Amino acid sequence: MDFIVSSTQNGAAFLENETDKYLAINSGLKSRSFIGVDTSKLKSLPGLIIYNDDIKNWNLEGVTEIDSKMFYYGPYIKGKTLAELEMTPQILNELTSALYLIKDRKFPVHQFSLSSVFRTDDGKILFFPPHLMDFLNTHRLRKDSMKMIYPWNNPSLGGNSARAFTIATLAYKSITGEEPFPGTDEDEIEKCIGKKNYKSPLMSQPELKEKIVTLIDDSFEGKGDLSRWREVLEDWLIDGCLNKEINDFEKQKIIDNQNKIENKRVKKNVLSRFFESNRNKILAAVATLVVLGAIIQAPLSKALAPPETLGMTQKEVVAFYYESIKALDTEALEDCIVKKAGKGDINEVSTIYVTSKVRTSYEGSSGIIDPEQWILDGMNPVIPGVQIWGIAKLKIKQISTDTFQATYEKWSPAPVEDIDDNTPQMPKGHLITDIIHVSLIKEAWKIDELKRNVSNL
Protein backbone atom coordinates (compact mmCIF):
# COMPACT_ATOMS: atom_id res chain seq x y z
CA MET A 1 0.00 0.00 0.00
CA ASP A 2 1.57 3.27 -1.14
CA PHE A 3 1.11 6.33 1.06
CA ILE A 4 1.85 9.99 0.77
CA VAL A 5 2.27 12.29 3.77
CA SER A 6 -0.27 15.07 3.42
CA SER A 7 0.95 16.94 6.53
CA THR A 8 3.10 16.41 9.62
CA GLN A 9 3.24 17.78 13.15
CA ASN A 10 5.21 17.04 16.29
CA GLY A 11 4.31 13.43 17.08
CA ALA A 12 1.70 12.90 14.36
CA ALA A 13 1.11 12.94 10.63
CA PHE A 14 -1.71 12.46 8.15
CA LEU A 15 -1.30 9.82 5.45
CA GLU A 16 -3.26 9.23 2.27
CA ASN A 17 -3.44 6.56 -0.38
CA GLU A 18 -5.68 6.33 -3.42
CA THR A 19 -8.81 5.62 -1.39
CA ASP A 20 -8.39 6.53 2.29
CA LYS A 21 -6.93 8.91 4.85
CA TYR A 22 -5.21 7.91 8.11
CA LEU A 23 -3.96 9.51 11.31
CA ALA A 24 -0.41 8.30 11.94
CA ILE A 25 2.02 8.42 14.82
CA ASN A 26 5.17 10.05 13.47
CA SER A 27 7.90 8.05 15.19
CA GLY A 28 10.71 10.23 13.89
CA LEU A 29 12.84 7.06 13.87
CA LYS A 30 14.38 5.12 11.02
CA SER A 31 13.56 1.45 10.49
CA ARG A 32 16.91 0.32 11.93
CA SER A 33 15.80 1.66 15.34
CA PHE A 34 13.25 -1.17 15.49
CA ILE A 35 15.67 -4.01 14.72
CA GLY A 36 15.29 -6.67 17.41
CA VAL A 37 12.21 -4.96 18.86
CA ASP A 38 8.99 -6.94 19.34
CA THR A 39 6.79 -4.62 17.30
CA SER A 40 3.72 -6.75 18.04
CA LYS A 41 4.06 -5.78 21.71
CA LEU A 42 4.34 -2.11 20.75
CA LYS A 43 0.92 -2.43 19.11
CA SER A 44 -0.64 -4.75 21.71
CA LEU A 45 -2.49 -2.02 23.62
CA PRO A 46 -4.77 0.36 21.67
CA GLY A 47 -4.94 4.08 22.05
CA LEU A 48 -7.91 5.51 23.95
CA ILE A 49 -10.32 8.20 22.77
CA ILE A 50 -12.07 9.96 25.65
CA TYR A 51 -15.02 12.29 25.34
CA ASN A 52 -17.13 13.18 28.38
CA ASP A 53 -17.66 9.79 30.07
CA ASP A 54 -17.19 7.72 26.92
CA ILE A 55 -14.03 5.68 26.23
CA LYS A 56 -13.33 4.09 22.85
CA ASN A 57 -10.33 2.21 21.49
CA TRP A 58 -8.20 3.62 18.70
CA ASN A 59 -6.48 0.60 17.12
CA LEU A 60 -3.40 0.75 14.96
CA GLU A 61 -3.99 -0.68 11.49
CA GLY A 62 -0.45 -0.91 10.22
CA VAL A 63 3.02 0.54 9.90
CA THR A 64 4.76 2.00 6.88
CA GLU A 65 8.14 3.47 6.01
CA ILE A 66 8.20 6.79 4.17
CA ASP A 67 11.45 8.58 3.38
CA SER A 68 13.30 6.20 5.74
CA LYS A 69 11.01 7.10 8.69
CA MET A 70 8.47 4.80 10.34
CA PHE A 71 4.80 5.76 10.69
CA TYR A 72 2.23 3.76 12.69
CA TYR A 73 -1.23 4.53 11.37
CA GLY A 74 -4.85 4.10 12.42
CA PRO A 75 -8.31 5.54 11.73
CA TYR A 76 -8.42 9.11 10.45
CA ILE A 77 -9.31 11.84 12.93
CA LYS A 78 -8.78 15.57 12.45
CA GLY A 79 -6.88 17.42 15.15
CA LYS A 80 -3.44 18.19 16.58
CA THR A 81 -1.10 16.87 19.27
CA LEU A 82 -0.80 18.96 22.41
CA ALA A 83 2.69 19.88 21.23
CA GLU A 84 1.06 21.92 18.47
CA LEU A 85 -1.56 23.66 20.61
CA GLU A 86 -1.62 26.58 23.01
CA MET A 87 -2.56 25.21 26.43
CA THR A 88 -5.90 26.93 27.12
CA PRO A 89 -8.11 26.32 30.18
CA GLN A 90 -10.55 24.45 27.91
CA ILE A 91 -7.87 22.02 26.72
CA LEU A 92 -6.55 21.65 30.28
CA ASN A 93 -10.07 20.78 31.46
CA GLU A 94 -10.53 18.20 28.68
CA LEU A 95 -7.12 16.63 29.41
CA THR A 96 -7.74 16.53 33.18
CA SER A 97 -11.16 14.94 32.74
CA ALA A 98 -9.69 12.34 30.38
CA LEU A 99 -6.86 11.49 32.77
CA TYR A 100 -9.33 11.28 35.64
CA LEU A 101 -11.59 8.93 33.68
CA ILE A 102 -8.79 6.46 32.94
CA LYS A 103 -6.94 6.79 36.25
CA ASP A 104 -8.18 3.41 37.47
CA ARG A 105 -7.58 1.61 34.17
CA LYS A 106 -4.41 -0.26 33.26
CA PHE A 107 -2.88 2.31 30.94
CA PRO A 108 0.86 2.18 31.61
CA VAL A 109 2.25 5.34 30.07
CA HIS A 110 5.39 5.86 32.11
CA GLN A 111 6.00 9.45 31.02
CA PHE A 112 3.53 12.09 29.91
CA SER A 113 4.51 13.61 26.59
CA LEU A 114 2.91 16.52 24.73
CA SER A 115 3.47 14.66 21.48
CA SER A 116 1.68 11.49 22.63
CA VAL A 117 -1.67 13.15 23.34
CA PHE A 118 -3.88 14.17 20.40
CA ARG A 119 -6.83 16.58 20.64
CA THR A 120 -9.45 16.21 17.95
CA ASP A 121 -11.12 19.23 16.39
CA ASP A 122 -14.38 18.33 18.16
CA GLY A 123 -12.80 18.28 21.64
CA LYS A 124 -11.98 14.60 22.15
CA ILE A 125 -8.70 13.50 23.74
CA LEU A 126 -6.78 10.63 22.16
CA PHE A 127 -3.95 9.00 24.07
CA PHE A 128 -1.74 7.20 21.55
CA PRO A 129 -1.02 3.47 22.22
CA PRO A 130 0.99 3.36 25.49
CA HIS A 131 3.55 0.63 24.73
CA LEU A 132 4.46 2.30 21.45
CA MET A 133 4.70 5.73 23.09
CA ASP A 134 6.88 4.44 25.93
CA PHE A 135 9.29 3.06 23.33
CA LEU A 136 9.29 6.24 21.24
CA ASN A 137 9.66 8.51 24.29
CA THR A 138 12.82 6.68 25.39
CA HIS A 139 14.30 6.99 21.88
CA ARG A 140 13.42 10.59 21.11
CA LEU A 141 16.11 13.08 20.25
CA ARG A 142 17.30 14.93 23.33
CA LYS A 143 16.10 18.30 22.02
CA ASP A 144 12.59 16.89 21.61
CA SER A 145 12.56 15.33 25.07
CA MET A 146 13.57 18.66 26.60
CA LYS A 147 10.35 20.17 25.25
CA MET A 148 7.95 17.23 25.17
CA ILE A 149 8.72 15.18 28.31
CA TYR A 150 11.08 16.44 31.03
CA PRO A 151 9.32 19.68 32.10
CA TRP A 152 5.99 17.91 32.67
CA ASN A 153 6.99 14.82 34.69
CA ASN A 154 8.17 14.31 38.27
CA PRO A 155 10.06 10.97 38.27
CA SER A 156 9.60 10.57 42.03
CA LEU A 157 5.79 10.54 41.77
CA GLY A 158 3.34 7.99 40.45
CA GLY A 159 -0.36 7.51 39.79
CA ASN A 160 -2.81 10.29 40.61
CA SER A 161 -0.19 12.59 42.17
CA ALA A 162 2.03 12.30 39.07
CA ARG A 163 -0.85 13.25 36.77
CA ALA A 164 -1.78 16.17 39.06
CA PHE A 165 1.84 17.35 38.83
CA THR A 166 1.59 17.28 35.03
CA ILE A 167 -1.63 19.30 35.01
CA ALA A 168 -0.06 21.81 37.42
CA THR A 169 2.95 22.34 35.15
CA LEU A 170 0.70 22.88 32.13
CA ALA A 171 -1.57 25.22 34.10
CA TYR A 172 1.49 27.17 35.26
CA LYS A 173 2.63 27.53 31.64
CA SER A 174 -0.86 28.66 30.62
CA ILE A 175 -0.90 31.33 33.35
CA THR A 176 2.68 32.64 33.19
CA GLY A 177 3.81 31.75 29.67
CA GLU A 178 6.84 30.00 31.18
CA GLU A 179 7.76 26.50 32.28
CA PRO A 180 7.85 26.22 36.09
CA PHE A 181 11.06 24.17 36.08
CA PRO A 182 13.25 25.42 33.22
CA GLY A 183 16.71 24.06 32.58
CA THR A 184 19.34 23.55 29.94
CA ASP A 185 19.42 19.78 30.41
CA GLU A 186 17.51 16.90 32.01
CA ASP A 187 19.58 16.92 35.20
CA GLU A 188 19.00 20.62 35.81
CA ILE A 189 15.24 20.27 35.29
CA GLU A 190 15.00 17.26 37.61
CA LYS A 191 17.03 19.03 40.30
CA CYS A 192 14.62 21.98 40.17
CA ILE A 193 11.66 19.61 40.37
CA GLY A 194 13.15 17.67 43.27
CA LYS A 195 13.82 20.87 45.24
CA LYS A 196 10.47 22.47 44.28
CA ASN A 197 12.53 25.33 42.93
CA TYR A 198 10.10 27.53 41.01
CA LYS A 199 8.84 31.11 40.93
CA SER A 200 5.37 31.57 42.32
CA PRO A 201 2.82 32.16 39.53
CA LEU A 202 1.82 35.25 41.55
CA MET A 203 5.02 36.86 40.23
CA SER A 204 3.33 36.99 36.82
CA GLN A 205 -0.30 37.19 37.91
CA PRO A 206 -0.65 38.76 41.39
CA GLU A 207 -4.45 38.60 41.06
CA LEU A 208 -4.44 34.83 40.56
CA LYS A 209 -7.10 33.08 42.65
CA GLU A 210 -5.77 31.61 45.87
CA LYS A 211 -7.24 28.14 45.24
CA ILE A 212 -5.33 27.88 41.95
CA VAL A 213 -2.05 28.95 43.58
CA THR A 214 -2.64 26.49 46.43
CA LEU A 215 -3.40 23.59 44.08
CA ILE A 216 -0.32 24.30 41.96
CA ASP A 217 1.84 24.35 45.11
CA ASP A 218 0.22 21.17 46.45
CA SER A 219 0.69 19.40 43.12
CA PHE A 220 4.37 20.33 42.97
CA GLU A 221 4.68 18.94 46.52
CA GLY A 222 3.19 15.62 45.34
CA LYS A 223 -0.09 16.29 47.18
CA GLY A 224 -2.22 17.20 44.17
CA ASP A 225 -5.32 15.39 43.00
CA LEU A 226 -7.08 15.16 39.63
CA SER A 227 -10.54 15.56 41.17
CA ARG A 228 -9.46 18.89 42.72
CA TRP A 229 -8.08 20.00 39.37
CA ARG A 230 -11.42 19.19 37.70
CA GLU A 231 -13.27 21.41 40.19
CA VAL A 232 -10.78 24.27 39.84
CA LEU A 233 -10.74 24.13 36.04
CA GLU A 234 -14.52 24.08 35.80
CA ASP A 235 -14.60 27.28 37.88
CA TRP A 236 -11.74 28.71 35.80
CA LEU A 237 -13.75 28.19 32.60
CA ILE A 238 -16.83 29.88 34.05
CA ASP A 239 -15.31 32.77 35.98
CA GLY A 240 -11.67 33.05 34.91
CA CYS A 241 -8.53 32.53 36.97
CA LEU A 242 -8.15 36.05 38.40
CA ASN A 243 -9.68 37.49 41.56
CA LYS A 244 -11.63 40.51 40.33
CA GLU A 245 -12.12 41.89 43.84
CA ILE A 246 -8.44 42.69 44.44
CA ASN A 247 -7.82 46.45 44.31
CA ASP A 248 -4.59 48.20 43.27
CA PHE A 249 -3.36 48.53 46.88
CA GLU A 250 -3.84 44.81 47.58
CA LYS A 251 -2.25 43.96 44.24
CA GLN A 252 0.87 46.01 45.07
CA LYS A 253 1.05 44.36 48.49
CA ILE A 254 1.05 40.92 46.84
CA ILE A 255 3.75 42.03 44.38
CA ASP A 256 5.98 43.37 47.18
CA ASN A 257 5.57 40.18 49.21
CA GLN A 258 6.34 37.97 46.21
CA ASN A 259 9.45 39.99 45.41
CA LYS A 260 10.73 39.26 48.94
CA ILE A 261 9.99 35.54 48.53
CA GLU A 262 11.65 35.49 45.13
CA ASN A 263 14.79 37.17 46.47
CA LYS A 264 15.01 34.49 49.17
CA ARG A 265 14.58 31.76 46.54
CA VAL A 266 17.41 33.21 44.43
CA LYS A 267 19.69 33.41 47.48
CA LYS A 268 18.85 29.83 48.41
CA ASN A 269 19.81 28.74 44.89
CA VAL A 270 23.19 30.40 45.29
CA LEU A 271 23.72 28.55 48.58
CA SER A 272 22.54 25.30 47.00
CA ARG A 273 25.06 25.60 44.17
CA PHE A 274 27.75 26.33 46.77
CA PHE A 275 26.80 23.18 48.69
CA GLU A 276 26.87 21.03 45.54
CA SER A 277 30.28 22.34 44.49
CA ASN A 278 31.66 21.84 48.02
CA ARG A 279 29.76 18.67 48.93
CA ASN A 280 32.78 16.64 50.06
CA LYS A 281 34.11 19.40 52.35
CA ILE A 282 30.71 19.91 53.98
CA LEU A 283 30.17 16.19 54.51
CA ALA A 284 33.58 15.99 56.15
CA ALA A 285 32.55 18.82 58.48
CA VAL A 286 29.32 16.94 59.27
CA ALA A 287 31.34 13.85 60.18
CA THR A 288 33.46 15.98 62.52
CA LEU A 289 30.32 17.33 64.19
CA VAL A 290 29.08 13.78 64.73
CA VAL A 291 32.36 12.78 66.39
CA LEU A 292 32.19 15.85 68.64
CA GLY A 293 28.59 15.03 69.42
CA ALA A 294 29.63 11.55 70.51
CA ILE A 295 32.17 13.09 72.91
CA ILE A 296 29.82 15.73 74.30
CA GLN A 297 26.53 13.85 74.27
CA ALA A 298 24.24 16.25 76.06
CA PRO A 299 24.28 19.42 78.15
CA LEU A 300 24.62 19.17 81.92
CA SER A 301 20.95 20.04 82.38
CA LYS A 302 19.96 16.95 80.43
CA ALA A 303 22.31 14.77 82.48
CA LEU A 304 20.66 15.95 85.70
CA ALA A 305 17.09 15.58 84.44
CA PRO A 306 15.08 12.37 85.04
CA PRO A 307 14.85 10.03 82.03
CA GLU A 308 11.85 10.46 79.73
CA THR A 309 11.09 6.75 80.22
CA LEU A 310 10.35 7.21 83.92
CA GLY A 311 6.90 5.75 84.62
CA MET A 312 6.67 3.88 81.31
CA THR A 313 5.96 0.15 81.13
CA GLN A 314 8.45 -2.24 79.56
CA LYS A 315 6.59 -2.37 76.25
CA GLU A 316 6.11 1.40 76.22
CA VAL A 317 9.89 1.85 76.58
CA VAL A 318 10.52 -0.47 73.63
CA ALA A 319 7.94 1.38 71.49
CA PHE A 320 9.38 4.75 72.59
CA TYR A 321 12.83 3.62 71.44
CA TYR A 322 11.64 3.15 67.85
CA GLU A 323 9.53 6.31 67.94
CA SER A 324 12.68 8.21 68.94
CA ILE A 325 14.52 6.78 65.93
CA LYS A 326 11.77 8.07 63.66
CA ALA A 327 11.91 11.47 65.38
CA LEU A 328 15.75 11.66 65.15
CA ASP A 329 15.79 12.24 68.93
CA THR A 330 19.16 10.99 70.21
CA GLU A 331 18.57 12.27 73.76
CA ALA A 332 15.40 10.19 74.03
CA LEU A 333 17.29 7.19 72.65
CA GLU A 334 19.90 7.63 75.37
CA ASP A 335 17.13 7.49 77.98
CA CYS A 336 15.98 4.12 76.59
CA ILE A 337 19.28 2.20 76.79
CA VAL A 338 22.22 1.24 78.99
CA LYS A 339 25.66 -0.11 78.17
CA LYS A 340 26.25 -0.57 74.44
CA ALA A 341 22.73 -1.56 73.50
CA GLY A 342 21.56 0.57 70.54
CA LYS A 343 24.78 2.60 70.22
CA GLY A 344 24.88 1.89 66.48
CA ASP A 345 21.35 3.28 66.10
CA ILE A 346 22.28 6.41 68.05
CA ASN A 347 25.35 7.07 65.90
CA GLU A 348 23.31 6.64 62.69
CA VAL A 349 20.51 8.88 63.94
CA SER A 350 23.11 11.50 64.96
CA THR A 351 24.53 11.53 61.44
CA ILE A 352 21.10 11.82 59.81
CA TYR A 353 20.07 14.53 62.27
CA VAL A 354 23.11 16.73 61.64
CA THR A 355 22.90 16.24 57.87
CA SER A 356 19.21 17.16 57.90
CA LYS A 357 19.95 20.33 59.86
CA VAL A 358 22.66 21.36 57.38
CA ARG A 359 20.31 20.79 54.43
CA THR A 360 17.45 22.60 56.14
CA SER A 361 19.66 25.63 56.74
CA TYR A 362 20.52 26.09 53.07
CA GLU A 363 17.55 24.48 51.28
CA GLY A 364 14.69 25.04 53.73
CA SER A 365 13.97 21.30 53.81
CA SER A 366 15.71 18.25 55.26
CA GLY A 367 15.13 16.21 52.09
CA ILE A 368 14.07 13.24 54.24
CA ILE A 369 10.84 11.42 53.41
CA ASP A 370 9.25 9.03 55.88
CA PRO A 371 9.23 5.52 54.37
CA GLU A 372 5.65 4.92 55.55
CA GLN A 373 4.49 7.80 53.30
CA TRP A 374 6.75 6.67 50.44
CA ILE A 375 5.22 3.18 50.61
CA LEU A 376 1.69 4.65 50.57
CA ASP A 377 2.63 6.73 47.52
CA GLY A 378 3.60 3.60 45.54
CA MET A 379 7.30 3.01 46.34
CA ASN A 380 8.56 4.82 43.25
CA PRO A 381 12.28 5.43 42.58
CA VAL A 382 13.47 8.82 43.80
CA ILE A 383 16.04 11.23 42.43
CA PRO A 384 19.33 11.66 44.31
CA GLY A 385 18.95 14.20 47.08
CA VAL A 386 15.56 12.85 48.12
CA GLN A 387 16.27 10.57 51.08
CA ILE A 388 13.93 7.74 52.02
CA TRP A 389 15.15 7.02 55.53
CA GLY A 390 13.61 5.44 58.60
CA ILE A 391 11.56 2.47 59.68
CA ALA A 392 8.17 1.20 58.55
CA LYS A 393 5.66 -1.54 59.40
CA LEU A 394 6.89 -1.80 63.00
CA LYS A 395 5.42 -4.67 65.06
CA ILE A 396 6.33 -5.33 68.69
CA LYS A 397 5.39 -8.42 70.69
CA GLN A 398 6.33 -9.65 74.14
CA ILE A 399 7.99 -13.10 74.12
CA SER A 400 8.81 -13.40 77.84
CA THR A 401 8.62 -11.34 81.05
CA ASP A 402 11.51 -9.00 80.14
CA THR A 403 12.08 -9.82 76.45
CA PHE A 404 10.41 -8.40 73.35
CA GLN A 405 10.63 -8.93 69.60
CA ALA A 406 10.45 -6.01 67.17
CA THR A 407 10.11 -6.60 63.41
CA TYR A 408 10.19 -3.78 60.88
CA GLU A 409 11.47 -2.58 57.52
CA LYS A 410 14.49 -0.27 57.51
CA TRP A 411 14.93 2.01 54.47
CA SER A 412 17.91 4.17 53.60
CA PRO A 413 19.15 5.99 50.46
CA ALA A 414 20.89 4.03 47.72
CA PRO A 415 24.70 4.44 47.67
CA VAL A 416 25.89 7.39 45.56
CA GLU A 417 28.54 6.18 43.13
CA ASP A 418 28.46 9.19 40.80
CA ILE A 419 27.36 12.52 42.32
CA ASP A 420 26.53 13.85 38.83
CA ASP A 421 24.16 10.95 38.09
CA ASN A 422 20.55 12.03 38.69
CA THR A 423 18.86 8.81 37.61
CA PRO A 424 15.96 7.95 39.98
CA GLN A 425 16.90 4.99 42.18
CA MET A 426 15.22 2.72 44.68
CA PRO A 427 16.37 3.12 48.30
CA LYS A 428 17.92 0.17 50.16
CA GLY A 429 15.47 -1.92 52.13
CA HIS A 430 16.13 -4.42 54.89
CA LEU A 431 13.85 -6.60 56.97
CA ILE A 432 15.00 -6.42 60.59
CA THR A 433 14.15 -8.50 63.63
CA ASP A 434 15.37 -7.21 67.01
CA ILE A 435 15.32 -9.26 70.21
CA ILE A 436 15.26 -6.79 73.10
CA HIS A 437 15.85 -7.36 76.80
CA VAL A 438 14.83 -4.71 79.35
CA SER A 439 15.83 -4.24 83.00
CA LEU A 440 14.64 -1.93 85.78
CA ILE A 441 17.47 0.52 86.48
CA LYS A 442 17.06 3.39 88.96
CA GLU A 443 13.24 3.21 88.86
CA ALA A 444 13.04 3.24 85.01
CA TRP A 445 12.94 0.38 82.52
CA LYS A 446 15.84 0.43 80.08
CA ILE A 447 17.04 -1.70 77.18
CA ASP A 448 20.22 -3.45 78.26
CA GLU A 449 20.57 -5.91 75.38
CA LEU A 450 19.58 -5.75 71.71
CA LYS A 451 20.30 -8.58 69.26
CA ARG A 452 19.59 -7.86 65.61
CA ASN A 453 18.98 -10.05 62.55
CA VAL A 454 19.05 -8.28 59.16
CA SER A 455 18.02 -9.56 55.73
CA ASN A 456 17.58 -7.80 52.38
CA LEU A 457 14.10 -6.96 51.12
Secondary structure, DSSP 8 states (H G I E B T S, - for coil): ---EEEEEETTEEEEE-SS-EEEEEEEEEEGGGGTT--HHHHTSS-EEEEETTEEEEE---EEEEETTEEEEEEE---EEEGGGS---HHHHHHHHHHHHHTTTS----SS--GGGEEEETTS-EEE--HHHHHHHHHTS-HHHHHHHTGGG--TT--HHHHHHHHHHHHHHHHHHSS-SS--SSHHHHHHHHHTT----GGGT-TTB-HHHHHHHHHHHTT---HHHHHHHHHHHHHH-SB-TT--HHHHHHHHHHHHHHHHHHHHHHHHHHHHHHTHHHHHHHHHHHHHHHHHS-S-HHHHHS--TTTT--HHHHHHHHHHHHHTT-HHHHHHHB-TTTTHHHHHHHHHHHHHHHHHHHHHSS--EE-HHHHHHTT---B-TT-EE-EEEEEEEEE-SSSEEEEEEEEEE----S-TT----B--EEEEEEEEEEEEEETTEEEEEEEEEEEEE-
